[in-house]
C-alpha cells in the first residue's frame, strides 16, 4: 500500500504501489477483539501507514497492524 485518505465514516481511499486506487468501506469487518475498537470513529480516523500497512496505535509503545485482503 502506498497511501490512503479517510473519505467518509469507515471509508478509506487506498492507493496501492502499482497505482491502483480503491475506496473501501471497512464497517462490515469491524468486529472482534482486533478490529472492533475501530468502530470508534476517533480510533478509525487515527490510523496511519507504517511499512505499507495500516496501523492503529493502542498505547505509547505498542501498535497493531490492521491488515485485510483487498482482492
C-alpha positions in Angstrom: 0.0 0.0 0.0 1.4 3.4 -1.0 -1.1 5.8 0.7 -4.6 6.4 1.9 -7.0 9.1 2.9 -10.2 9.0 5.0 -13.1 9.8 2.7 -16.1 9.1 5.0 -17.2 7.2 8.1 -15.3 3.9 8.0 -14.2 4.5 4.4 -10.7 4.9 3.0 -9.4 5.7 -0.4 -6.4 3.4 -0.7 -3.6 3.7 -3.3 -1.5 0.6 -3.9 2.1 0.5 -5.1 1.0 -0.4 -8.6 -1.1 2.8 -8.9 -4.4 1.1 -8.4 -6.8 3.1 -6.2 -9.9 1.7 -4.4 -12.4 3.2 -2.0 -13.1 0.6 0.7 -15.9 0.6 3.3 -14.4 -1.1 6.3 -17.5 -1.1 8.5 -18.6 -4.6 7.7 -15.3 -6.1 9.0 -15.0 -4.0 12.2 -15.8 -6.8 14.6 -14.0 -8.8 17.3 -11.0 -8.0 19.5 -8.7 -6.8 16.8 -11.0 -4.8 14.5 -13.8 -3.9 16.9 -12.1 -0.9 18.5 -12.0 0.7 15.1 -15.8 1.2 15.3 -15.0 4.2 17.3 -14.5 6.8 14.6 -11.8 8.7 16.5 -9.8 5.5 16.5 -10.6 4.6 12.9 -9.7 8.2 11.7 -6.3 8.0 13.5 -4.9 5.0 11.6 -1.5 5.6 10.0 0.6 3.9 7.3 3.7 2.0 8.6 5.8 0.0 6.2 2.9 -0.3 3.7 0.3 -1.4 6.2 -2.5 0.4 8.0 -1.7 0.6 11.7 -3.7 1.8 14.8 -1.8 2.8 17.9 -3.0 1.2 21.1 -0.6 2.5 23.7 2.5 4.6 23.8 4.9 1.8 22.8 2.5 -0.7 21.1 0.6 -0.8 17.9 -1.5 -3.2 15.9 -1.2 -3.8 12.2 -4.7 -3.7 10.6 -4.5 -5.9 7.6 -7.2 -7.0 5.3 -7.2 -8.9 2.0 -8.4 -6.3 -0.6 -8.7 -8.7 -3.5 
